Amino acid sequence: MARMNPESVTVGQIMSQPAVAVEAHESAWVAMQRLTAGGVRHLVVVSGGRCVGVLSDRHVAAAWPFGELSRRTQLVLDLIGDTRPSVTTRATAAEAAAAMLAAGVDALPVVDADDRVVGLVTGSDLLRLLADAGRDSPSDARPAHRR
């Protein structure tokens, strides 16, 4: 990634795409299979083609202790909770980070004007942006190592 100013970069510049999705009416079992097959930690939850939230591997793991029947019958929509923020591609990285902190989540779906998913922005995307910006900082801006 080319060096970008973290204060002016947009979500559209750093988001992961395509986002791996799961239907809201699917089971926790299907979601876990999709997470595993995709090698991802988050699934965008959709219903009728529109985004309704994000399901993390933590949500699915929380359903695991309730047994096989629960994993096969519990719906994704029941696992994602009530807080379902999203952002557009025009939002800044700072706005996305603030929305994540306010909602207590580590990923946000990126949607268009019709709530259709265009990507996913994660805490890792934001950390990568900061790390890349820090690589080109002058050495005197870094804290000195103390013994």
DOTORFI-821361 format. One record per residue (C-alpha): residue number from 0; x, y, z. Coordinates in Angstrom, 1 decimal, always signed. Example, Ala and Ser with C-alpha at 12.3 -4.5 7.8 and 13.67 -1.06 7.14 Angstrom:
<site 0,<+12.3,-4.5,+7.8>>
<site 1,<+13.7,-1.1,+7.1>>
// end
This chain:
<site 0,<+0.0,+0.0,+0.0>>
<site 1,<+1.4,+3.4,-0.9>>
<site 2,<+1.8,+5.8,+2.0>>
<site 3,<-1.4,+7.5,+2.9>>
<site 4,<-2.2,+10.2,+5.5>>
<site 5,<-4.4,+8.5,+8.1>>
<site 6,<-6.4,+11.7,+8.6>>
<site 7,<-7.5,+11.9,+5.0>>
<site 8,<-7.8,+8.3,+3.8>>
<site 9,<-11.2,+6.9,+3.1>>
<site 10,<-12.7,+3.6,+4.0>>
<site 11,<-13.0,+2.9,+0.3>>
<site 12,<-9.2,+3.0,+0.0>>
<site 13,<-8.4,+0.5,+2.8>>
<site 14,<-11.5,-1.8,+3.0>>
<site 15,<-11.2,-5.5,+2.3>>
<site 16,<-13.2,-6.7,-0.7>>
<site 17,<-15.1,-8.7,-1.6>>
<site 18,<-16.6,-9.3,+1.8>>
<site 19,<-17.6,-12.8,+2.6>>
<site 20,<-21.4,-12.9,+3.3>>
<site 21,<-23.9,-15.1,+5.0>>
<site 22,<-27.7,-14.9,+4.9>>
<site 23,<-29.4,-13.8,+8.1>>
<site 24,<-31.6,-16.9,+8.1>>
<site 25,<-28.6,-19.4,+7.9>>
<site 26,<-27.5,-21.4,+10.9>>
<site 27,<-24.5,-20.9,+13.1>>
<site 28,<-23.2,-24.1,+11.6>>
<site 29,<-23.3,-22.7,+8.1>>
<site 30,<-21.7,-19.5,+9.3>>
<site 31,<-18.8,-21.5,+10.9>>
<site 32,<-18.3,-23.4,+7.7>>
<site 33,<-18.2,-20.2,+5.7>>
<site 34,<-15.7,-18.6,+8.2>>
<site 35,<-13.4,-21.6,+8.0>>
<site 36,<-13.6,-22.0,+4.2>>
<site 37,<-13.0,-18.4,+3.6>>
<site 38,<-10.2,-18.1,+6.1>>
<site 39,<-11.8,-15.0,+7.6>>
<site 40,<-12.9,-13.7,+11.0>>
<site 41,<-16.0,-11.8,+10.0>>
<site 42,<-19.0,-12.4,+7.8>>
<site 43,<-21.3,-9.7,+6.5>>
<site 44,<-24.8,-10.6,+7.3>>
<site 45,<-27.3,-9.9,+4.5>>
<site 46,<-31.1,-10.3,+4.2>>
<site 47,<-32.9,-9.6,+0.9>>
<site 48,<-29.6,-8.4,-0.6>>
<site 49,<-29.2,-5.7,+2.1>>
<site 50,<-26.7,-5.6,+4.9>>
<site 51,<-28.0,-6.2,+8.4>>
<site 52,<-24.8,-6.5,+10.3>>
<site 53,<-21.5,-8.4,+10.9>>
<site 54,<-21.0,-11.8,+12.4>>
<site 55,<-17.6,-12.5,+14.0>>
<site 56,<-16.0,-15.8,+14.8>>
<site 57,<-16.5,-14.8,+18.4>>
<site 58,<-20.3,-14.7,+17.9>>
<site 59,<-20.2,-18.2,+16.5>>
<site 60,<-17.8,-19.5,+19.2>>
<site 61,<-20.2,-18.2,+21.9>>
<site 62,<-22.9,-20.5,+20.4>>
<site 63,<-20.7,-23.6,+20.5>>
<site 64,<-21.1,-24.6,+24.2>>
<site 65,<-24.8,-25.1,+23.6>>
<site 66,<-24.3,-28.3,+21.6>>
<site 67,<-24.8,-29.7,+18.2>>
<site 68,<-28.5,-29.0,+17.9>>
<site 69,<-28.0,-25.3,+18.9>>
<site 70,<-25.3,-24.8,+16.2>>
<site 71,<-27.5,-26.3,+13.5>>
<site 72,<-30.7,-24.4,+14.5>>
<site 73,<-29.6,-21.1,+15.9>>
<site 74,<-29.9,-18.4,+13.2>>
<site 75,<-27.1,-16.0,+12.3>>
<site 76,<-29.5,-13.0,+12.9>>
<site 77,<-29.9,-14.1,+16.5>>
<site 78,<-26.2,-14.1,+17.0>>
<site 79,<-25.2,-10.7,+15.8>>
<site 80,<-26.9,-8.6,+18.5>>
<site 81,<-28.7,-5.2,+18.2>>
<site 82,<-25.7,-2.9,+17.5>>
<site 83,<-25.3,-2.9,+13.7>>
<site 84,<-23.3,+0.1,+12.5>>
<site 85,<-22.0,+0.5,+9.0>>
<site 86,<-20.1,+3.0,+6.9>>
<site 87,<-19.8,+4.1,+3.3>>
<site 88,<-16.7,+4.2,+1.1>>
<site 89,<-16.6,+8.0,+1.6>>
<site 90,<-16.2,+7.8,+5.4>>
<site 91,<-12.7,+8.5,+6.7>>
<site 92,<-10.6,+5.9,+8.5>>
<site 93,<-11.0,+8.1,+11.6>>
<site 94,<-14.8,+8.0,+11.4>>
<site 95,<-14.7,+4.2,+10.9>>
<site 96,<-12.4,+3.8,+14.0>>
<site 97,<-14.7,+6.0,+16.1>>
<site 98,<-17.8,+4.0,+15.0>>
<site 99,<-16.0,+0.8,+15.9>>
<site 100,<-15.1,+2.1,+19.3>>
<site 101,<-18.6,+3.4,+20.0>>
<site 102,<-20.2,+0.1,+19.0>>
<site 103,<-17.5,-2.1,+20.6>>
<site 104,<-16.9,-4.0,+17.4>>
<site 105,<-13.7,-4.7,+15.3>>
<site 106,<-15.3,-4.7,+11.9>>
<site 107,<-17.9,-2.6,+10.0>>
<site 108,<-19.7,-3.5,+6.7>>
<site 109,<-19.1,-0.9,+4.0>>
<site 110,<-22.3,-0.3,+2.1>>
<site 111,<-23.7,+1.8,-0.7>>
<site 112,<-26.7,+4.1,-0.6>>
<site 113,<-29.0,+1.1,-0.8>>
<site 114,<-27.4,-0.8,+2.1>>
<site 115,<-25.8,-3.2,-0.4>>
<site 116,<-22.4,-4.6,+0.7>>
<site 117,<-19.4,-3.3,-1.1>>
<site 118,<-16.7,-4.4,+1.4>>
<site 119,<-15.6,-4.7,+5.0>>
<site 120,<-13.3,-2.5,+7.0>>
<site 121,<-11.7,-4.2,+10.0>>
<site 122,<-9.4,-3.2,+12.9>>
<site 123,<-6.6,-4.9,+11.0>>
<site 124,<-7.2,-2.6,+8.0>>
<site 125,<-6.9,+0.5,+10.3>>
<site 126,<-3.8,-0.9,+12.0>>
<site 127,<-2.2,-1.5,+8.7>>
<site 128,<-2.9,+2.1,+7.7>>
<site 129,<-1.2,+3.4,+10.9>>
<site 130,<+1.7,+1.0,+10.6>>
<site 131,<+2.3,+2.1,+7.0>>
<site 132,<+2.1,+5.8,+7.9>>
<site 133,<+4.5,+5.2,+10.8>>
<site 134,<+7.2,+3.6,+8.6>>
<site 135,<+7.8,+6.9,+6.7>>
<site 136,<+7.8,+9.1,+9.8>>
<site 137,<+11.1,+10.8,+10.7>>
<site 138,<+13.1,+8.9,+13.2>>
<site 139,<+13.0,+11.8,+15.7>>
<site 140,<+9.2,+11.4,+15.9>>
<site 141,<+9.6,+7.9,+17.4>>
<site 142,<+10.0,+7.5,+21.1>>
<site 143,<+13.6,+6.9,+22.2>>
<site 144,<+14.4,+3.4,+23.5>>
<site 145,<+15.2,+3.5,+27.2>>
<site 146,<+17.1,+0.9,+29.1>>
// end
